[in-house]
Structure formats: structure tokens, C-alpha cells
Amino acid sequence: MSGYILYIALKFAIVIMGLAPVEAWLFLARWSGRLYYYFAGKKNRKAYVNLKIAYRDMPAHERKRIIKAMYIRFAQNLVEAMKLPSMDEAYIKKHVRIADMKVVEDAKKDKRSVIFLGSHAGSWELSNAACAALFSKGAYAMLAQPQARHKKLDGYLNGLRRQKGIRVIRVDELKILMQHMAAGNVLGTIADHGGRDGIPVEFFGKLAMTPVGGVRLAKKMGSHIILAFMRRVNGPYHELLLEPYELVSSENAADDLKANLENINKVFEGWIRRYPQEYLWSYKRWKYSPQKDVLVLSDGKAGHLKQSMACIDILGDLGITVKSHVAEVGYKGWIEAKIFILVSRFFGRRLALRALPFCIKPQKFREITSGAYDIVVSAGSSLAAVNGAVAFENNANSIAIMKPGIEPLSRFDLVIIPKHDKPPRRKNVMVFTGSLNAVTPLSISDDFHKLAAVKPELKRFDGFDKPKIGLLVGGDSKNYTMTAEMIGFLSSQVKRFLSERQGVIFVTTSRRTPERVVNVLASDFKKDPACGLFVSASEFNPPGAVGGIFYLSDCIIVSGESISMVSEAAASGRHVVVFQPHCDNKDNKVKRFLNSLAEEGAIHLVKLNEVYDKLAFLADRNPEVRPIETRRLVLEGLKRII
């Protein structure tokens, strides 16, 4: 029904347009294009993002000027498409100047078929008619996608094209296409179709799915290739730029195809850079790009950034190319931070975007807004409003890790909230256990090799057939206190186990570990023959230390004050024994987290005096390890939005 209405509307518009000269309609179109700019909304944002991809350093006001100029030209192009029935050969020759006619004359000399490759630029119907006018009647055909939803409208437009000597061949009419080309005829098609098909090739520095049909057809049929770009000079007057292209040819067909598409894209890039207002920037050129540019917002907290980077790591499992940029958000002050969060909450992301430069330090604002991004990721409530505003500007997917404060959950494409924070049930909320991390069998293997490059003596423990214990000790936190006496008691139990079982231990502290605790650990283990590695993180923290310990160990002992440290251990695929330092608060989210993991069987939560018994039990019984599946759960959430 909608297709029939469009068909009737188009026929009526064409009749009406016959009542006045094309110049009058173009004048009206220019004003319509200017007006449309103020109502385009999402299309404006899409065009703005695409311009950021192509012109990263271009000022915002210049991008907006180009978008407005694009709409003005697009409206005029629509007028010319509807005036096509009244445009005869004389009109076309008068209003379309061929920049280099010799390109066409050279292609005609040897009777080979010709393929014109164009782009989403200029007056598309007029450019086809101009190309058709360069050859004998019936020689030129355009390649078109069948419009299943609007068959009647599609048929009417194709009828208008045939009146101008343009034959229409659908992409699924392969036999007709081959016959047409074998007869030495001419074909017009586009080189920048933004669909799923094709191969990824850089266009303005970002991978874009690029159609291969034109190049493959030219190589098979020995066709000339002419690249074409139409630009509006003034009013109804145009210039058709043409450039011949010689195919790269070698014994490697795949490399040749990519090289040819890269070269062709570069030619069109050059034209578009000279005449940016001609290109349809609102077109989905990079929609199906296998490359995702990700902005990671940081609040300066290492734990939050680590979770965001873990999310980026999981994105890579989707088989896409991820390019990430980390930008630290620096508010001008705590008052500005509060004001910005309130503006976003009560007035929405659009107004928050306008308020952003007044609340963020100038240098940080430029860093956050200069690039074009497909995904924005942040962790922590203080960044949620910035995430929403920047994602809105970029038409990007927005991913918030942890509760986003007072910001509505519905403003994010995906919210990843740990179970211990008691998240609400929503379609866009992914609940997981623990802290997001990038620990996998591959990552701990890589970490081990990094660590062994610094500590080569560790290689002898790879395959060691006696118990191997990893000990990760944190420090004081909001609700927990680590004492020297506590660690001394822990050490005595571990040393007893190692002595009886002839085992080995690998010890690391964290930067939070109090000096009093480090001293006890150093006294008990640093010079002990059973200690294969001792790391005091505040003094020297070799690359891959924690992951390397996971790799080498059969069982990990972890102090239970740190959600992130326990989460990483629980994802390692090893037995995990967790003891809790002295706690000042009976109920807190860390306790809820530990109890949840213990219920799932991912960790063995013990009192300090139970460590030896648990180590002995695990060594004798070797029960099944149940690592937490945070990565798989988050991956499923990401699949829904990417």
C-alpha cells in the first residue's frame, strides 16, 4: 500500500513540476534543503559522525556547514530526478560538462566493454543519463537492486530511465548482465555500496565493506574501468569528473582484488575531499564495518579502567577489529560534575551534550569529542552521564559497567552490573558475578611467557608434579583490615602444607599491601627454597606476574577484601581458596559477593584457621573446578547490540 501511494505521489509531483522551469524548482529545493537541516535530527548526527571519521581535525562548525550544503544539493538532486522526463539530450549536453572527454574516446577505440564506477555523490539520475548520452542508444545499462517493497514505484522509475536510453539490469540477472557485457556494452554501478557484502577495505582510514562485483566483472570480461564523480557547479550546471583505472594484476587474485579496491577508494577520497558537500554523508557507508572504534572513558580509578578494558577484550571474541582509545574525564570541579549529572538526568542527553564543554576541562573535552566512535564504554557512576552524551553525539552503542548512578538504565544499550550490587531486571541489563576481567587460558599463558622472559628460572616449574600454590595478598580497604599477625598465621599453615607435600609457592602482594604485611611475607617466604617467586608489587612488579602465577599454580590462595582480585582468580580455572581479613562491617557488598561465589562453587571460602585443611582436601580429592563464566555472559549481551 505504501509503495502504491509513493508511486501515485511521484507521478503527481512529476506532472506538477512540468508547470515551471527547472531553475524555479531548484531555487525552491535549495530553501527546502536549508529548512530540512533543522529537522533532520538523527540523520544530522549520522552525517556528523561520518564527517568526523573522514575529517578528524575539522572544526565542528565546518562539519555542520558541509551537512547543510549536502542537504541543499540533495534536494536539488531530487528535483532533477523528477524532472528527468523533460530533460532531452540537448539539455544534458548543455548542463553537464565532461571534464575529460578523452577518457571516454580512448575507451571506445578497442570495442571492449566499459564499466563506470560511481559513488553516492552528485545528481545520480542525471549522471546516469549523461553517461548514457556518451554512447549509442541501448549501449548503457545501470545495475540496480530490486525493490521488493515498492515494485510499482521501482517499475515506474525504471521506465523513466529507459526513456533516457538507460537499460536497467537487476543484480540478480546474472545471465543478462554477462550477455550485455560480452556484446561490448557499457555498465554503470557504484563503488561504495554500504551493505554487508564485499570485503573490508579502508575508506578515509576506516574499514568499510566494499563491493567487489565491478572489479571482478571488469577482470573477467577485460572491461575498461572509468571512475566517475558528478559535482554541481552552479544551479542546474554540473561537471562530470572521469578518471580511467587500470587493474592491478598478478598471480595472487585475492591481493589484486584488495589492492584494486583500495586504489579506487583513494581516487574517490580525493574527489570527496575536494568537494565534500557533494557526498551523501548520511549514507550508511561504515554501518557494516568489521572495525569498531571504541571510546573508553576513565575516571582515573585503575579498577574501573581494568573492567572497561576487559569489556574491550571480550568484544574481540565477536570476530571484529577493535580500535580503542582511552580518555580520562576531567571535570572542572566537583560542583560542575554534580551539575552535569543533574542536567543529564533531568533534561536528557541532547542538553547534556551542550553542557559538556562547560563542565569538562577544555583539553579533556577535545580529547573526548574529537574522534568518531561506534561504542562508548565506561565503568562507575560518575562517568555514566558523559557516556550517554558522547554516545548520543556519535550515534554509538553505549555500554555502562556497574550501576550508572541516577542516570536511567534505558539510556544505555547495555548495562553490565555485578550480582552483588542487586541490579534490577531489564532487557538491557546483563548481570554477572564478580568483577569484569580479561582472564582466559590464553591470557594467563601469555602472561606466563612475559613473566618467564624476566624470570627464566620459572620455566622449570611448568610441568612440576608436586603441589603448586599461588598466594595473592591485598591490603586494607573500606571494611577490611590486614594485620601482620593474621598473615603470620596464614604463612605458618601454608609452610606446613608445602613442607609435608614438597610443594612450591609463588607469592605476590599488591600496591595496597601494608608494609608490615609485606615484611612478614618476605621473612617467611622470600628466602625459602619452596618459594619459586616473590613479588613485592610496590618495589618491582614484573609484567604478567598475576597471570603467570595463575598459569603455574594448581591452587590460588587469595585475600578476600578485593572483588577484582578474587574475580580474576575465580576465572583462572584453578582451585581458589579465599580467606577474609578482619571485617569492620557485618554486611557489605564484598561479603555478599564472596558468599555468592562460594554458593556457586567457584571459590572455597574459609576461615583463617581452615586454610591448611582446605589445601590438603584439594590436593587429595582434586574436586571439579567451577570457574565463573563472566566472559560468556557478557559476550552474549554484546552480541545483542553489536
Buried (B, 14 or more C-beta within 10 A) or exposed (E): EEBEEBBEEBEEEBEEBEEEEBEEBBBBBBEBBBEBBEEBEEBBBBBBBBBBBBBEEBEEEEBBBBBBBBBBBBBBBBBBBBBBBEBEEEBBEEBBBBEBEEBBEEBBEEEBBBBBBBBBBBBBBBBBBBBBBBBEEBBBBBBBEEBEEBEBBBEBBBEBBEEBBBBBBBBEBEEEBEEBBEEBBBBBBBBBBBEEEBBBBBBBEBBBBBBBBBBEBBBEBEBBBBBBBBBBEEEBEBBBBBBBBEBBEEEEEEEBBBBBBBBBBEBBBEBBEEBBBBBBBBBBBBEBBBBBBBBBBBBEEEEBBBBBBBBBBBBEBEEBBBBBEBBBBBBBEEEBBEBBBBBBBEEBBBEBBEBBEEBBBEEBBEBBBBBBBBBBBBBBBBBBBBBBBBBBBBBBBBBBBBBBBEBEBEBBBBBBBBBBEEBEEEEBBBBBBBBBBBBBEEBBBBBBBBBBEEBEEBEEBEEEEEBBBBBBBBBBBEBBBBBBEBBBBBBEBBBBBBEEBEBBBBBBBBEBBBEEBBEBBBEBBEEBEBBBBBBBBBEEBBEBBBBBBBBBBBBBBBBBBBBBBBBBBBBBBBBBBBBBBBBEEEEBBBBBBBEBBBEBEBBBBBEBEBBBEBBBBBBEEEEEBBBBBBBEBBBEBBEEEB
